Amino acid sequence: MPPKLFTVDEANGLLPRLEPLVRHLMEKRERLREHQTVVVKYRARAGGNGGAFLGGQFAQAKQEIERLAAELQEGIQEIESWGCVVKDLELGLVDFPARRGQEQVFLCWRLGESRIAYWHGLEEGFSGRKPLDDRSPD
């Protein structure tokens, strides 16, 4: 099945649902990173003492990593089920497939932006963003 192609109005209409979910996923990503730091620290410590027991904090951190990773994946899948493409959770970047004339492009949104104001080609990415103008994607 071909990807959903968004109009600017359709993409903007999705932002009230998308924004809180992306914000929530970014918070989960930050907590995941914190637990990963604990695991790395304990593994380094275990390597220095011959692999001694790592303790309950290590096991708890590993469980939290698994739980948070699953929740992140679930949230990303929800966004993608709407037809969007999650590009970068560090920056809160989400793209919306669209058409610009005969060309397929992405409407580009970043957490904190109140509306869709940019687009880029399929191979350009965030650094290639261009402002929407009177030749906006259809």
TIVO-2410 file (N, C-alpha, C; in nm, 3 decimals):
# residues 138
REC num residu      c1      c2      c3 atome chaine
REC   1      M   0.084  -0.117   0.000     N      A
REC   1      M   0.000   0.000   0.000    CA      A
REC   1      M   0.090   0.125   0.000     C      A
REC   2      P   0.064   0.222  -0.088     N      A
REC   2      P   0.146   0.342  -0.091    CA      A
REC   2      P   0.130   0.423   0.037     C      A
REC   3      P   0.232   0.501   0.073     N      A
REC   3      P   0.222   0.579   0.197    CA      A
REC   3      P   0.115   0.687   0.185     C      A
REC   4      K   0.056   0.721   0.298     N      A
REC   4      K  -0.039   0.832   0.302    CA      A
REC   4      K   0.035   0.958   0.265     C      A
REC   5      L  -0.025   1.041   0.182     N      A
REC   5      L   0.032   1.171   0.148    CA      A
REC   5      L  -0.053   1.278   0.214     C      A
REC   6      F   0.011   1.362   0.292     N      A
REC   6      F  -0.057   1.465   0.370    CA      A
REC   6      F  -0.063   1.596   0.294     C      A
REC   7      T  -0.171   1.670   0.316     N      A
REC   7      T  -0.173   1.811   0.281    CA      A
REC   7      T  -0.119   1.886   0.402     C      A
REC   8      V  -0.086   2.011   0.384     N      A
REC   8      V  -0.038   2.092   0.496    CA      A
REC   8      V  -0.147   2.099   0.604     C      A
REC   9      D  -0.271   2.117   0.563     N      A
REC   9      D  -0.382   2.125   0.660    CA      A
REC   9      D  -0.398   1.993   0.737     C      A
REC  10      E  -0.386   1.880   0.668     N      A
REC  10      E  -0.397   1.751   0.737    CA      A
REC  10      E  -0.284   1.734   0.838     C      A
REC  11      A  -0.163   1.769   0.799     N      A
REC  11      A  -0.048   1.757   0.890    CA      A
REC  11      A  -0.065   1.849   1.011     C      A
REC  12      N  -0.105   1.974   0.985     N      A
REC  12      N  -0.128   2.066   1.096    CA      A
REC  12      N  -0.239   2.016   1.188     C      A
REC  13      G  -0.340   1.952   1.132     N      A
REC  13      G  -0.449   1.898   1.213    CA      A
REC  13      G  -0.407   1.786   1.306     C      A
REC  14      L  -0.298   1.721   1.273     N      A
REC  14      L  -0.248   1.610   1.355    CA      A
REC  14      L  -0.157   1.658   1.470     C      A
REC  15      L  -0.108   1.780   1.461     N      A
REC  15      L  -0.012   1.830   1.560    CA      A
REC  15      L  -0.065   1.829   1.704     C      A
REC  16      P  -0.192   1.859   1.730     N      A
REC  16      P  -0.238   1.853   1.870    CA      A
REC  16      P  -0.227   1.714   1.932     C      A
REC  17      R  -0.235   1.609   1.852     N      A
REC  17      R  -0.216   1.472   1.903    CA      A
REC  17      R  -0.069   1.435   1.903     C      A
REC  18      L   0.003   1.483   1.803     N      A
REC  18      L   0.143   1.445   1.786    CA      A
REC  18      L   0.234   1.509   1.889     C      A
REC  19      E   0.215   1.636   1.915     N      A
REC  19      E   0.306   1.711   2.003    CA      A
REC  19      E   0.320   1.648   2.142     C      A
REC  20      P   0.209   1.618   2.212     N      A
REC  20      P   0.228   1.559   2.346    CA      A
REC  20      P   0.290   1.420   2.342     C      A
REC  21      L   0.261   1.344   2.238     N      A
REC  21      L   0.319   1.211   2.228    CA      A
REC  21      L   0.469   1.219   2.203     C      A
REC  22      V   0.511   1.308   2.115     N      A
REC  22      V   0.654   1.324   2.089    CA      A
REC  22      V   0.726   1.372   2.215     C      A
REC  23      R   0.666   1.467   2.284     N      A
REC  23      R   0.726   1.517   2.410    CA      A
REC  23      R   0.741   1.403   2.510     C      A
REC  24      H   0.639   1.320   2.523     N      A
REC  24      H   0.641   1.206   2.615    CA      A
REC  24      H   0.749   1.106   2.574     C      A
REC  25      L   0.761   1.079   2.445     N      A
REC  25      L   0.863   0.985   2.397    CA      A
REC  25      L   1.004   1.039   2.420     C      A
REC  26      M   1.021   1.169   2.405     N      A
REC  26      M   1.153   1.229   2.431    CA      A
REC  26      M   1.190   1.215   2.578     C      A
REC  27      E   1.093   1.230   2.667     N      A
REC  27      E   1.119   1.212   2.810    CA      A
REC  27      E   1.158   1.068   2.839     C      A
REC  28      K   1.086   0.973   2.778     N      A
REC  28      K   1.119   0.831   2.795    CA      A
REC  28      K   1.259   0.803   2.743     C      A
REC  29      R   1.294   0.863   2.630     N      A
REC  29      R   1.427   0.844   2.571    CA      A
REC  29      R   1.535   0.893   2.667     C      A
REC  30      E   1.510   1.004   2.734     N      A
REC  30      E   1.606   1.057   2.830    CA      A
REC  30      E   1.621   0.963   2.949     C      A
REC  31      R   1.510   0.909   3.000     N      A
REC  31      R   1.517   0.813   3.111    CA      A
REC  31      R   1.590   0.687   3.068     C      A
REC  32      L   1.565   0.642   2.946     N      A
REC  32      L   1.635   0.525   2.892    CA      A
REC  32      L   1.786   0.550   2.893     C      A
REC  33      R   1.826   0.666   2.848     N      A
REC  33      R   1.969   0.701   2.845    CA      A
REC  33      R   2.029   0.699   2.986     C      A
REC  34      E   1.954   0.747   3.084     N      A
REC  34      E   2.003   0.746   3.223    CA      A
REC  34      E   2.028   0.604   3.271     C      A
REC  35      H   1.935   0.513   3.241     N      A
REC  35      H   1.951   0.373   3.282    CA      A
REC  35      H   2.066   0.307   3.205     C      A
REC  36      Q   2.084   0.343   3.080     N      A
REC  36      Q   2.196   0.288   3.003    CA      A
REC  36      Q   2.329   0.330   3.065     C      A
REC  37      T   2.335   0.452   3.116     N      A
REC  37      T   2.456   0.500   3.182    CA      A
REC  37      T   2.487   0.416   3.306     C      A
REC  38      V   2.384   0.381   3.384     N      A
REC  38      V   2.402   0.296   3.501    CA      A
REC  38      V   2.458   0.161   3.459     C      A
REC  39      V   2.403   0.102   3.354     N      A
REC  39      V   2.450  -0.030   3.308    CA      A
REC  39      V   2.596  -0.022   3.263     C      A
REC  40      V   2.631   0.081   3.188     N      A
REC  40      V   2.770   0.096   3.143    CA      A
REC  40      V   2.864   0.110   3.262     C      A
REC  41      K   2.822   0.188   3.361     N      A
REC  41      K   2.905   0.209   3.480    CA      A
REC  41      K   2.928   0.077   3.554     C      A
REC  42      Y   2.822   0.000   3.572     N      A
REC  42      Y   2.834  -0.127   3.644    CA      A
REC  42      Y   2.916  -0.229   3.566     C      A
REC  43      R   2.901  -0.230   3.434     N      A
REC  43      R   2.980  -0.323   3.353    CA      A
REC  43      R   3.128  -0.289   3.360     C      A
REC  44      A   3.159  -0.160   3.359     N      A
REC  44      A   3.299  -0.118   3.371    CA      A
REC  44      A   3.356  -0.159   3.507     C      A
REC  45      R   3.275  -0.142   3.611     N      A
REC  45      R   3.318  -0.179   3.746    CA      A
REC  45      R   3.338  -0.331   3.756     C      A
REC  46      A   3.249  -0.408   3.695     N      A
REC  46      A   3.259  -0.554   3.699    CA      A
REC  46      A   3.383  -0.601   3.625     C      A
REC  47      G   3.415  -0.534   3.515     N      A
REC  47      G   3.534  -0.571   3.439    CA      A
REC  47      G   3.662  -0.550   3.519     C      A
REC  48      G   3.660  -0.454   3.610     N      A
REC  48      G   3.777  -0.424   3.691    CA      A
REC  48      G   3.793  -0.515   3.811     C      A
REC  49      N   3.686  -0.588   3.849     N      A
REC  49      N   3.699  -0.674   3.967    CA      A
REC  49      N   3.671  -0.820   3.933     C      A
REC  50      G   3.695  -0.855   3.808     N      A
REC  50      G   3.682  -0.995   3.770    CA      A
REC  50      G   3.540  -1.041   3.749     C      A
REC  51      G   3.449  -0.948   3.727     N      A
REC  51      G   3.310  -0.986   3.698    CA      A
REC  51      G   3.228  -1.015   3.821     C      A
REC  52      A   3.260  -0.951   3.932     N      A
REC  52      A   3.186  -0.973   4.056    CA      A
REC  52      A   3.040  -0.933   4.038     C      A
REC  53      F   2.958  -0.980   4.128     N      A
REC  53      F   2.815  -0.952   4.127    CA      A
REC  53      F   2.790  -0.802   4.112     C      A
REC  54      L   2.702  -0.766   4.021     N      A
REC  54      L   2.681  -0.626   3.989    CA      A
REC  54      L   2.576  -0.558   4.074     C      A
REC  55      G   2.496  -0.633   4.143     N      A
REC  55      G   2.400  -0.573   4.235    CA      A
REC  55      G   2.263  -0.549   4.174     C      A
REC  56      G   2.170  -0.518   4.264     N      A
REC  56      G   2.031  -0.498   4.226    CA      A
REC  56      G   2.008  -0.379   4.136     C      A
REC  57      Q   2.089  -0.275   4.152     N      A
REC  57      Q   2.070  -0.156   4.069    CA      A
REC  57      Q   2.096  -0.188   3.922     C      A
REC  58      F   2.191  -0.276   3.896     N      A
REC  58      F   2.222  -0.318   3.758    CA      A
REC  58      F   2.101  -0.391   3.699     C      A
REC  59      A   2.047  -0.487   3.772     N      A
REC  59      A   1.932  -0.564   3.723    CA      A
REC  59      A   1.811  -0.473   3.703     C      A
REC  60      Q   1.790  -0.382   3.795     N      A
REC  60      Q   1.678  -0.289   3.783    CA      A
REC  60      Q   1.695  -0.200   3.661     C      A
REC  61      A   1.815  -0.150   3.639     N      A
REC  61      A   1.842  -0.064   3.523    CA      A
REC  61      A   1.818  -0.140   3.394     C      A
REC  62      K   1.862  -0.267   3.388     N      A
REC  62      K   1.840  -0.346   3.267    CA      A
REC  62      K   1.691  -0.367   3.242     C      A
REC  63      Q   1.614  -0.393   3.347     N      A
REC  63      Q   1.469  -0.410   3.332    CA      A
REC  63      Q   1.404  -0.281   3.282     C      A
REC  64      E   1.447  -0.169   3.337     N      A
REC  64      E   1.391  -0.040   3.295    CA      A
REC  64      E   1.427  -0.010   3.149     C      A
REC  65      I   1.547  -0.046   3.108     N      A
REC  65      I   1.587  -0.027   2.969    CA      A
REC  65      I   1.494  -0.105   2.878     C      A
REC  66      E   1.469  -0.231   2.913     N      A
REC  66      E   1.380  -0.314   2.831    CA      A
REC  66      E   1.239  -0.257   2.827     C      A
REC  67      R   1.189  -0.214   2.941     N      A
REC  67      R   1.053  -0.159   2.947    CA      A
REC  67      R   1.043  -0.030   2.867     C      A
REC  68      L   1.137   0.061   2.888     N      A
REC  68      L   1.134   0.190   2.819    CA      A
REC  68      L   1.153   0.173   2.669     C      A
REC  69      A   1.241   0.081   2.629     N      A
REC  69      A   1.263   0.057   2.486    CA      A
REC  69      A   1.134   0.006   2.420     C      A
REC  70      A   1.063  -0.082   2.490     N      A
REC  70      A   0.936  -0.134   2.436    CA      A
REC  70      A   0.832  -0.022   2.427     C      A
REC  71      E   0.825   0.064   2.528     N      A
REC  71      E   0.731   0.175   2.526    CA      A
REC  71      E   0.765   0.276   2.416     C      A
REC  72      L   0.894   0.300   2.397     N      A
REC  72      L   0.936   0.390   2.288    CA      A
REC  72      L   0.895   0.333   2.153     C      A
REC  73      Q   0.920   0.206   2.134     N      A
REC  73      Q   0.885   0.141   2.008    CA      A
REC  73      Q   0.734   0.149   1.984     C      A
REC  74      E   0.657   0.127   2.088     N      A
REC  74      E   0.511   0.133   2.077    CA      A
REC  74      E   0.466   0.274   2.037     C      A
REC  75      G   0.525   0.376   2.098     N      A
REC  75      G   0.489   0.514   2.065    CA      A
REC  75      G   0.527   0.550   1.923     C      A
REC  76      I   0.644   0.507   1.880     N      A
REC  76      I   0.688   0.533   1.743    CA      A
REC  76      I   0.595   0.463   1.645     C      A
REC  77      Q   0.558   0.340   1.675     N      A
REC  77      Q   0.466   0.267   1.588    CA      A
REC  77      Q   0.330   0.337   1.580     C      A
REC  78      E   0.285   0.394   1.690     N      A
REC  78      E   0.157   0.467   1.687    CA      A
REC  78      E   0.167   0.586   1.592     C      A
REC  79      I   0.274   0.664   1.603     N      A
REC  79      I   0.293   0.779   1.515    CA      A
REC  79      I   0.301   0.733   1.370     C      A
REC  80      E   0.375   0.626   1.346     N      A
REC  80      E   0.389   0.576   1.209    CA      A
REC  80      E   0.258   0.520   1.156     C      A
REC  81      S   0.171   0.470   1.244     N      A
REC  81      S   0.040   0.420   1.199    CA      A
REC  81      S  -0.047   0.534   1.147     C      A
REC  82      W  -0.018   0.657   1.187     N      A
REC  82      W  -0.090   0.773   1.137    CA      A
REC  82      W  -0.040   0.814   0.999     C      A
REC  83      G   0.072   0.755   0.955     N      A
REC  83      G   0.130   0.789   0.826    CA      A
REC  83      G   0.252   0.877   0.835     C      A
REC  84      C   0.292   0.914   0.956     N      A
REC  84      C   0.409   1.001   0.978    CA      A
REC  84      C   0.536   0.918   0.985     C      A
REC  85      V   0.650   0.987   0.976     N      A
REC  85      V   0.780   0.922   0.987    CA      A
REC  85      V   0.857   0.991   1.100     C      A
REC  86      V   0.889   0.916   1.204     N      A
REC  86      V   0.969   0.970   1.314    CA      A
REC  86      V   1.114   0.971   1.267     C      A
REC  87      K   1.172   1.090   1.260     N      A
REC  87      K   1.308   1.103   1.208    CA      A
REC  87      K   1.413   1.109   1.318     C      A
REC  88      D   1.383   1.178   1.428     N      A
REC  88      D   1.484   1.197   1.531    CA      A
REC  88      D   1.416   1.232   1.663     C      A
REC  89      L   1.423   1.140   1.759     N      A
REC  89      L   1.362   1.167   1.889    CA      A
REC  89      L   1.448   1.259   1.974     C      A
REC  90      E   1.574   1.272   1.942     N      A
REC  90      E   1.659   1.366   2.016    CA      A
REC  90      E   1.611   1.509   1.992     C      A
REC  91      L   1.576   1.539   1.867     N      A
REC  91      L   1.532   1.673   1.829    CA      A
REC  91      L   1.381   1.687   1.823     C      A
REC  92      G   1.309   1.575   1.830     N      A
REC  92      G   1.164   1.579   1.816    CA      A
REC  92      G   1.122   1.605   1.673     C      A
REC  93      L   1.189   1.541   1.576     N      A
REC  93      L   1.160   1.561   1.434    CA      A
REC  93      L   1.065   1.455   1.382     C      A
REC  94      V   0.961   1.501   1.313     N      A
REC  94      V   0.865   1.412   1.249    CA      A
REC  94      V   0.838   1.466   1.109     C      A
REC  95      D   0.838   1.377   1.011     N      A
REC  95      D   0.808   1.414   0.873    CA      A
REC  95      D   0.674   1.357   0.832     C      A
REC  96      F   0.611   1.426   0.738     N      A
REC  96      F   0.482   1.386   0.681    CA      A
REC  96      F   0.501   1.372   0.531     C      A
REC  97      P   0.485   1.253   0.475     N      A
REC  97      P   0.494   1.239   0.329    CA      A
REC  97      P   0.390   1.330   0.262     C      A
REC  98      A   0.433   1.396   0.155     N      A
REC  98      A   0.345   1.488   0.084    CA      A
REC  98      A   0.389   1.495  -0.062     C      A
REC  99      R   0.315   1.573  -0.141     N      A
REC  99      R   0.350   1.599  -0.281    CA      A
REC  99      R   0.375   1.747  -0.299     C      A
REC 100      R   0.472   1.775  -0.379     N      A
REC 100      R   0.501   1.913  -0.421    CA      A
REC 100      R   0.506   1.906  -0.573     C      A
REC 101      G   0.397   1.943  -0.636     N      A
REC 101      G   0.386   1.922  -0.780    CA      A
REC 101      G   0.382   1.772  -0.806     C      A
REC 102      Q   0.473   1.724  -0.888     N      A
REC 102      Q   0.482   1.581  -0.918    CA      A
REC 102      Q   0.582   1.509  -0.827     C      A
REC 103      E   0.650   1.583  -0.744     N      A
REC 103      E   0.756   1.528  -0.660    CA      A
REC 103      E   0.703   1.489  -0.522     C      A
REC 104      Q   0.744   1.371  -0.473     N      A
REC 104      Q   0.712   1.336  -0.336    CA      A
REC 104      Q   0.817   1.400  -0.246     C      A
REC 105      V   0.771   1.462  -0.138     N      A
REC 105      V   0.857   1.533  -0.044    CA      A
REC 105      V   0.810   1.500   0.098     C      A
REC 106      F   0.877   1.559   0.195     N      A
REC 106      F   0.833   1.550   0.333    CA      A
REC 106      F   0.800   1.689   0.384     C      A
REC 107      L   0.685   1.702   0.448     N      A
REC 107      L   0.659   1.819   0.530    CA      A
REC 107      L   0.734   1.791   0.660     C      A
REC 108      C   0.801   1.892   0.712     N      A
REC 108      C   0.892   1.870   0.824    CA      A
REC 108      C   0.845   1.950   0.945     C      A
REC 109      W   0.836   1.883   1.059     N      A
REC 109      W   0.795   1.946   1.184    CA      A
REC 109      W   0.892   1.909   1.294     C      A
REC 110      R   0.920   2.005   1.379     N      A
REC 110      R   1.006   1.984   1.495    CA      A
REC 110      R   0.930   2.027   1.621     C      A
REC 111      L   0.943   1.948   1.726     N      A
REC 111      L   0.879   1.981   1.853    CA      A
REC 111      L   0.908   2.126   1.888     C      A
REC 112      G   0.804   2.198   1.925     N      A
REC 112      G   0.817   2.339   1.958    CA      A
REC 112      G   0.764   2.430   1.848     C      A
REC 113      E   0.753   2.377   1.727     N      A
REC 113      E   0.696   2.455   1.618    CA      A
REC 113      E   0.544   2.444   1.625     C      A
REC 114      S   0.475   2.555   1.611     N      A
REC 114      S   0.330   2.557   1.628    CA      A
REC 114      S   0.254   2.509   1.505     C      A
REC 115      R   0.323   2.501   1.392     N      A
REC 115      R   0.258   2.458   1.269    CA      A
REC 115      R   0.364   2.404   1.172     C      A
REC 116      I   0.316   2.341   1.067     N      A
REC 116      I   0.406   2.294   0.962    CA      A
REC 116      I   0.449   2.416   0.882     C      A
REC 117      A   0.577   2.443   0.879     N      A
REC 117      A   0.626   2.562   0.809    CA      A
REC 117      A   0.739   2.529   0.711     C      A
REC 118      Y   0.781   2.400   0.706     N      A
REC 118      Y   0.896   2.362   0.623    CA      A
REC 118      Y   0.868   2.232   0.549     C      A
REC 119      W   0.946   2.212   0.444     N      A
REC 119      W   0.943   2.088   0.368    CA      A
REC 119      W   1.086   2.059   0.324     C      A
REC 120      H   1.111   1.934   0.283     N      A
REC 120      H   1.241   1.898   0.225    CA      A
REC 120      H   1.222   1.777   0.136     C      A
REC 121      G   1.317   1.757   0.045     N      A
REC 121      G   1.314   1.641  -0.042    CA      A
REC 121      G   1.338   1.514   0.036     C      A
REC 122      L   1.311   1.403  -0.027     N      A
REC 122      L   1.323   1.272   0.040    CA      A
REC 122      L   1.466   1.243   0.084     C      A
REC 123      E   1.564   1.294   0.013     N      A
REC 123      E   1.704   1.265   0.046    CA      A
REC 123      E   1.774   1.379   0.120     C      A
REC 124      E   1.705   1.489   0.143     N      A
REC 124      E   1.770   1.607   0.201    CA      A
REC 124      E   1.775   1.606   0.354     C      A
REC 125      G   1.671   1.569   0.418     N      A
REC 125      G   1.669   1.569   0.563    CA      A
REC 125      G   1.653   1.708   0.622     C      A
REC 126      F   1.666   1.715   0.754     N      A
REC 126      F   1.640   1.838   0.830    CA      A
REC 126      F   1.726   1.954   0.782     C      A
REC 127      S   1.851   1.929   0.750     N      A
REC 127      S   1.941   2.037   0.708    CA      A
REC 127      S   1.898   2.097   0.575     C      A
REC 128      G   1.816   2.025   0.498     N      A
REC 128      G   1.769   2.075   0.369    CA      A
REC 128      G   1.631   2.138   0.375     C      A
REC 129      R   1.583   2.167   0.496     N      A
REC 129      R   1.449   2.224   0.509    CA      A
REC 129      R   1.437   2.357   0.436     C      A
REC 130      K   1.322   2.373   0.373     N      A
REC 130      K   1.291   2.497   0.303    CA      A
REC 130      K   1.156   2.546   0.354     C      A
REC 131      P   1.140   2.677   0.366     N      A
REC 131      P   1.010   2.727   0.412    CA      A
REC 131      P   0.901   2.702   0.309     C      A
REC 132      L   0.781   2.674   0.359     N      A
REC 132      L   0.666   2.662   0.270    CA      A
REC 132      L   0.641   2.800   0.208     C      A
REC 133      D   0.600   2.801   0.085     N      A
REC 133      D   0.564   2.926   0.019    CA      A
REC 133      D   0.437   2.906  -0.059     C      A
REC 134      D   0.412   2.991  -0.158     N      A
REC 134      D   0.288   2.976  -0.234    CA      A
REC 134      D   0.288   2.851  -0.320     C      A
REC 135      R   0.401   2.781  -0.333     N      A
REC 135      R   0.406   2.652  -0.402    CA      A
REC 135      R   0.408   2.539  -0.300     C      A
REC 136      S   0.331   2.554  -0.195     N      A
REC 136      S   0.327   2.454  -0.087    CA      A
REC 136      S   0.289   2.318  -0.143     C      A
REC 137      P   0.332   2.212  -0.074     N      A
REC 137      P   0.288   2.078  -0.114    CA      A
REC 137      P   0.135   2.075  -0.121     C      A
REC 138      D   0.086   2.001  -0.216     N      A
REC 138      D  -0.060   1.993  -0.240    CA      A
REC 138      D  -0.135   1.941  -0.120     C      A
***
